[in-house]
Amino acid sequence: MKYLVMVQGSQADYEVMKGGGPEGSPVWTEQDIQAMFSFMGALNDELAESGELIDAQGLTEPAQARHVGLGDDGKPVITDGPYSETKELMAGYWVLDCASLERVTEIAARVLECPQPAGAPVYPVVIRPIGEAGGDI
């Protein structure tokens, strides 16, 4: 079965990784960032070797996002980010083809082992089964 595995983040997290952010935020060094990328790269390589990886992507900061909604007049309303009303957004994802929910849960638990500096927020990893065409909604 196919699953979407998502990691979350906030605009503040992206700011801190770039050396900004509010006073008292955890400091991300270049070594911290490289350790994170190395961990994710190794995990992706392992999932590709096992045949479970379909796709994996990290997303740009929420400030680069765009929302397209529907206005009262029925016409599109376009709003560029960042969005102060939103705290956490999807920061990256994997599309995996795993034998079971237990297996994809094991992978999600491994994602939580990604190195980061002390005090950095730890968000849950979200797993969503991908419905088959004509199947579950």
C-alpha positions in Angstrom: 0.0 0.0 0.0 1.1 3.5 -0.7 1.5 6.1 2.1 2.3 9.8 2.4 4.7 10.4 5.3 4.9 14.1 6.2 7.2 16.2 8.4 6.1 19.5 9.7 7.8 22.8 10.3 7.0 26.5 10.7 8.4 29.7 9.1 10.2 30.3 12.4 12.0 27.0 12.0 13.3 28.0 8.5 14.3 31.4 9.9 16.3 29.8 12.7 18.1 27.5 10.2 19.2 30.6 8.3 20.6 32.2 11.4 17.6 34.3 12.3 14.6 33.8 14.5 13.5 35.1 17.9 15.8 35.5 20.9 16.4 32.2 22.7 15.8 30.1 19.6 18.1 27.1 19.2 21.1 27.8 17.0 21.6 25.7 13.9 25.2 25.5 12.9 26.3 24.5 9.4 27.3 21.2 10.9 23.8 20.7 12.3 22.3 21.4 8.9 24.7 19.1 7.2 24.0 16.3 9.8 20.3 16.7 9.0 20.8 16.5 5.3 23.1 13.5 5.7 20.6 11.7 7.8 17.8 12.3 5.4 19.9 11.4 2.4 21.0 8.1 4.1 17.3 7.3 4.9 16.3 8.0 1.4 19.0 5.8 0.0 18.0 3.0 2.3 14.3 3.3 1.3 15.3 3.4 -2.4 17.4 0.2 -2.0 14.5 -1.6 -0.3 12.1 -0.6 -3.1 9.8 1.3 -0.8 10.7 4.9 -1.9 8.5 6.4 -4.6 9.3 10.1 -4.0 10.8 12.3 -1.3 11.1 16.1 -1.3 11.9 18.9 1.2 9.8 21.9 0.7 10.8 25.6 0.6 9.9 27.9 3.5 6.3 28.9 4.0 7.1 32.5 3.0 7.4 31.2 -0.6 4.0 29.5 -0.5 0.9 30.8 -2.3 -2.7 30.0 -1.4 -5.4 30.1 -4.1 -8.9 30.3 -2.6 -12.3 31.2 -3.8 -13.7 34.6 -3.1 -17.3 35.5 -2.3 -17.7 36.4 -6.0 -16.6 33.0 -7.1 -13.3 34.2 -8.5 -9.9 33.0 -7.3 -8.3 34.9 -4.5 -4.5 34.6 -4.4 -2.5 35.2 -1.2 1.3 34.9 -1.0 2.9 33.6 2.2 3.9 33.7 4.9 0.6 33.1 6.8 0.5 34.4 10.3 -2.6 32.3 11.1 -0.8 29.1 10.3 1.7 27.6 12.8 2.9 24.3 11.3 3.0 23.4 7.6 4.3 20.5 5.7 8.1 20.9 5.5 8.8 17.7 3.5 7.3 14.4 2.5 7.9 10.8 1.4 5.6 8.8 -0.8 6.3 5.2 0.2 5.1 1.8 -0.9 5.2 -0.4 2.2 3.9 -3.8 3.0 2.0 -2.7 6.1 1.1 0.2 8.3 3.5 -1.2 10.9 6.4 -0.9 8.4 5.6 2.7 7.5 5.2 3.5 11.2 8.8 2.1 11.8 10.0 4.4 9.1 8.2 7.4 10.6 9.8 6.6 14.0 13.2 6.6 12.3 12.5 10.1 10.9 12.2 11.3 14.5 15.8 10.3 15.0 17.0 13.1 12.6 19.7 15.1 14.4 19.0 18.6 15.4 20.2 21.1 18.0 19.0 21.0 21.6 15.8 22.9 22.1 14.6 22.6 18.5 10.9 21.8 18.3 10.1 18.1 17.6 6.9 17.8 15.4 5.0 14.5 15.0 5.5 12.7 11.7 2.1 12.3 10.0 1.2 9.1 8.0 -1.7 9.1 5.5 -2.6 6.1 3.4 -3.0 7.1 -0.3 -6.3 5.9 -1.6 -6.4 3.8 -4.7 -8.4 5.0 -7.7 -12.0 4.0 -7.2 -11.2 2.9 -3.6 -11.3 4.5 -0.2 -11.9 8.2 0.2 
